[in-house]
Amino acid sequence: MLMGEEEVIELIKKELGLPRAFEDAELVPFGKTNLLVTTDMLNEGDDFPPGMPYEAIGWVSVAANLSDLAAVGAKPLGMLMAWGIPRILPFDGVREIAKGMRQCASAHGTRVLGGDMNETERITLSGTAVGWADVPLRRNGAKPGDIIAVTGPLGASAAGYLIYWSKKKDLSELERKLVERFNKPIARTALMHELAKKQLVHSAIDISDGLSPSIYSICKESNVGALIEYLGIPFFPGAEKYAEENGREPLSLANVGNDYEVLMTMPQESFGLACKLAKKHGCELSEIGTVLKKGVLLERDGKLGPFPKEGFAHFK
Amino acid sequence: MLMGEEEVIELIKKELGLPRAFEDAELVPFGKTNLLVTTDMLNEGDDFPPGMPYEAIGWVSVAANLSDLAAVGAKPLGMLMAWGIPRILPFDGVREIAKGMRQCASAHGTRVLGGDMNETERITLSGTAVGWADVPLRRNGAKPGDIIAVTGPLGASAAGYLIYWSKKKDLSELERKLVERFNKPIARTALMHELAKKQLVHSAIDISDGLSPSIYSICKESNVGALIEYLGIPFFPGAEKYAEENGREPLSLANVGNDYEVLMTMPQESFGLACKLAKKHGCELSEIGTVLKKGVLLERDGKLGPFPKEGFAHFK
């Protein structure tokens, strides 16, 4: 019997006796603080498109896990990486993957501490990140009237991912730039840990699976609605251009995922300081909407409609 | 270029800037104590032989990770599980795997807290276990004169594993018993946490990859030697019988791995109390030899020779 990803996860959660709620990282109260732990398995194909350099594969495998820690406001303590690699993977490939992992971990002030090694048909990198936070962020804290904000311009990584799959050879300068953003995403760990510590944010989620699923998840977990203003969405300028040139909706790019930015909600009065802190940490924070009591709406060209439901899911 | 598993791991460690030493779990000093984290990826085929029930697959995927925590004397705080499953895996299969995970975690006083879901060709379960220990055990503490001891009778799980691969249909009572031990290994977490806390043990390692690699690893990391007495090795009685009937060396069974018992060294004066504690936790502790200054030797039938080097490794 074939199942959708959500069905499979609901079944597993039920069997494991877990709450139905989805979070980016699991919380373990420990001493006077909390550990936050998360795992993310990435696979050749789905996550590493054809032609992606080995170093980028290493970088992304670490960034994907750190992005989950960012979403919960946790400061990273370290990472583990379980490798599944084909017997034919060249020596230099292994070296480049490890190099990319180290560079990414180091860029986020942390380290890959160890792992495990297995033989598989495709490259599979299953990472774990461990962090801590006195006041972790969750998806269920959004309140009507909150500002909805996102970090960083969106859509560039998705465009880069699609460029790999197009298998185009001679890339334009813009295309190279988009690919570069896909290859080296930055997880917002430092910013989010500070926002959590200062208790400026009500709820947060990483948008690795796309903007739309992230908005819907915050609304579901917090039992609220949302109004998103299209003009507020901070598309990466090149990404918008790429979308136009390839007959795509820019919004569909933001929904492809791989951006590893953070969607969050906060009271109006937090926004000014949050923007300053974002700048300090080298990224932009953009207001894209407001939390409502119910409904998930998009205002675009003066019209109001339901926010399109799309995003990345396995087993579709 | 093809590589052996050890070469691959050495290359990765070098690129990640990690120490050359191997441990069962990585140590993260945290507050006044230490976190111990470990990851273990298991795959259909290598780790889950044909015909293995889904429930056992779930159980073993959890036990393998907890066994690494046992080796370092850590008390489990929780687990994560990243699933890679084929699209064709039946609904009931998913349910049974999750059920096995829960039962195993629960039998060890812990829980699977969450995870990740992916589509893969074969079943891949990549687990992470997080625990803590004030005084963690390491592989490098063995001292000449220490007693070498192991928990539990050895070789039964390996025999069970080989029985699956023999694809034999009508199993004898003994064969069913051996398969049952392979299906439901117990990690020695509670015993080892207590031994570590009471500082009775100098060094420890789990013997998931076989007795021989574990002995050699303790000797290498501690820069010591070992003398193992064949008659001291606590073979599971049925396993010895199975080995004889199938033209195998019992010792080669203990070297197949999958036992998830613990090899440890301790001062002579610790052994009595350690045995009592083992009994309290429902297992047997057996003395199998002595730590020497150098050499890894086996005494058998009155003859002394090098301890045979064999065990499980990928990429052979």
Chai-1 contact restraints between the chains, C-beta under 6 A:
chainA,res_idxA,chainB,res_idxB,connection_type,confidence,min_distance_angstrom,max_distance_angstrom,comment,restraint_id
A,M1,B,F91,contact,1.0,0.0,6.0,A-B,restraint_1
A,E5,B,M117,contact,1.0,0.0,6.0,A-B,restraint_2
A,V8,B,V94,contact,1.0,0.0,6.0,A-B,restraint_3
A,I9,B,M117,contact,1.0,0.0,6.0,A-B,restraint_4
A,L11,B,V94,contact,1.0,0.0,6.0,A-B,restraint_5
A,I12,B,A98,contact,1.0,0.0,6.0,A-B,restraint_6
A,E15,B,R95,contact,1.0,0.0,6.0,A-B,restraint_7
A,E15,B,A98,contact,1.0,0.0,6.0,A-B,restraint_8
A,E15,B,K99,contact,1.0,0.0,6.0,A-B,restraint_9
A,L16,B,A98,contact,1.0,0.0,6.0,A-B,restraint_10
A,L16,B,R102,contact,1.0,0.0,6.0,A-B,restraint_11
A,L16,B,V112,contact,1.0,0.0,6.0,A-B,restraint_12
A,E26,B,L113,contact,1.0,0.0,6.0,A-B,restraint_13
A,E26,B,G114,contact,1.0,0.0,6.0,A-B,restraint_14
A,V28,B,L77,contact,1.0,0.0,6.0,A-B,restraint_15
A,V28,B,G78,contact,1.0,0.0,6.0,A-B,restraint_16
A,G31,B,G31,contact,1.0,0.0,6.0,A-B,restraint_17
A,V37,B,L80,contact,1.0,0.0,6.0,A-B,restraint_18
A,V37,B,V130,contact,1.0,0.0,6.0,A-B,restraint_19
A,T39,B,L80,contact,1.0,0.0,6.0,A-B,restraint_20
A,T39,B,A82,contact,1.0,0.0,6.0,A-B,restraint_21
A,T39,B,G115,contact,1.0,0.0,6.0,A-B,restraint_22
A,T39,B,D116,contact,1.0,0.0,6.0,A-B,restraint_23
A,T39,B,T128,contact,1.0,0.0,6.0,A-B,restraint_24
A,D40,B,D116,contact,1.0,0.0,6.0,A-B,restraint_25
A,M41,B,A82,contact,1.0,0.0,6.0,A-B,restraint_26
A,M41,B,D116,contact,1.0,0.0,6.0,A-B,restraint_27
A,M41,B,N118,contact,1.0,0.0,6.0,A-B,restraint_28
A,M41,B,S126,contact,1.0,0.0,6.0,A-B,restraint_29
A,N43,B,N118,contact,1.0,0.0,6.0,A-B,restraint_30
A,L77,B,V28,contact,1.0,0.0,6.0,A-B,restraint_31
A,G78,B,V28,contact,1.0,0.0,6.0,A-B,restraint_32
A,L80,B,V37,contact,1.0,0.0,6.0,A-B,restraint_33
A,L80,B,T39,contact,1.0,0.0,6.0,A-B,restraint_34
A,A82,B,T39,contact,1.0,0.0,6.0,A-B,restraint_35
A,A82,B,M41,contact,1.0,0.0,6.0,A-B,restraint_36
A,A82,B,S126,contact,1.0,0.0,6.0,A-B,restraint_37
A,P90,B,M1,contact,1.0,0.0,6.0,A-B,restraint_38
A,F91,B,M1,contact,1.0,0.0,6.0,A-B,restraint_39
A,V94,B,V8,contact,1.0,0.0,6.0,A-B,restraint_40
A,V94,B,L11,contact,1.0,0.0,6.0,A-B,restraint_41
A,R95,B,L11,contact,1.0,0.0,6.0,A-B,restraint_42
A,R95,B,E15,contact,1.0,0.0,6.0,A-B,restraint_43
A,A98,B,I12,contact,1.0,0.0,6.0,A-B,restraint_44
A,A98,B,E15,contact,1.0,0.0,6.0,A-B,restraint_45
A,A98,B,L16,contact,1.0,0.0,6.0,A-B,restraint_46
A,K99,B,E15,contact,1.0,0.0,6.0,A-B,restraint_47
A,R102,B,L16,contact,1.0,0.0,6.0,A-B,restraint_48
A,V112,B,L16,contact,1.0,0.0,6.0,A-B,restraint_49
A,L113,B,E26,contact,1.0,0.0,6.0,A-B,restraint_50
A,G114,B,E26,contact,1.0,0.0,6.0,A-B,restraint_51
A,G115,B,T39,contact,1.0,0.0,6.0,A-B,restraint_52
A,D116,B,T39,contact,1.0,0.0,6.0,A-B,restraint_53
A,D116,B,D40,contact,1.0,0.0,6.0,A-B,restraint_54
A,D116,B,M41,contact,1.0,0.0,6.0,A-B,restraint_55
A,M117,B,E5,contact,1.0,0.0,6.0,A-B,restraint_56
A,M117,B,I9,contact,1.0,0.0,6.0,A-B,restraint_57
A,N118,B,M41,contact,1.0,0.0,6.0,A-B,restraint_58
A,N118,B,N43,contact,1.0,0.0,6.0,A-B,restraint_59
A,N118,B,H314,contact,1.0,0.0,6.0,A-B,restraint_60
A,E119,B,H314,contact,1.0,0.0,6.0,A-B,restraint_61
A,E119,B,F315,contact,1.0,0.0,6.0,A-B,restraint_62
A,S126,B,M41,contact,1.0,0.0,6.0,A-B,restraint_63
A,S126,B,A82,contact,1.0,0.0,6.0,A-B,restraint_64
A,S126,B,S126,contact,1.0,0.0,6.0,A-B,restraint_65
A,T128,B,T39,contact,1.0,0.0,6.0,A-B,restraint_66
A,T128,B,T128,contact,1.0,0.0,6.0,A-B,restraint_67
A,V130,B,V37,contact,1.0,0.0,6.0,A-B,restraint_68
A,H314,B,N118,contact,1.0,0.0,6.0,A-B,restraint_69
A,H314,B,E119,contact,1.0,0.0,6.0,A-B,restraint_70
A,F315,B,E119,contact,1.0,0.0,6.0,A-B,restraint_71
